C-alpha cells in the first residue's frame, strides 16, 4: 500500500492524506476545508480506480480560485502516479 501526504494550494483544506493499493483508493482524508464536502468526496473515492477519480475531479473550480479540494485531490493522485512511475511501481497505465 502506498501512502501520500499532499500539501494543497489555493483551497481551504491544508493537506490531503491518501492511501492507494494496487491502483485503488483505500482512503482519503482532507485536513481542513468544509467537513461535509470533504468527507463526502473522500467516501465517494474509496474503492475507485485512481484514473477514474482523476478524470472526474480534474478542473473542478471553487469560487473562481482556479482549483478546489476535489481538483487538489486529482493533482495529488497525478503526483502519486508520477512518483510511482519513477519508482517502477504498478500505478501507471
ZIJONOR-V499709 format. One line per field, one symbol per residue. ss: DSSP state (a for helix, b for strand, c for the rest). phi: phi as a letter, one per 40 degrees, with the letter a starting at -180 (. if undefined). psi: psi as a letter, one per 40 degrees, with the letter a starting at -180 (. if undefined). A space follows every 10 residues. Layout:
ss = ???
phi = ???
psi = ???
//
This chain:
ss = cbbbbbbccc ccbbbbbbbb bccbbbbbbb bbccaaaaaa aaaaacccba aaaaaaaccc ccccccccaa aaaaaaaaaa aaaaaaaccc ccc
phi = .bbbbbccbg bcccabbbbb bfgbccabbc bggcdccccc ddcccdgccc cccdccbcgc bbfgcgaacc cccccccccc cccccccgcc cbc
psi = hhhhhhhihe ididihhhhh hfehhdihhh haahdddddd dddddheihd ddddddeheh ihfeeeiidd dddddddddd ddddddefae eh.
//
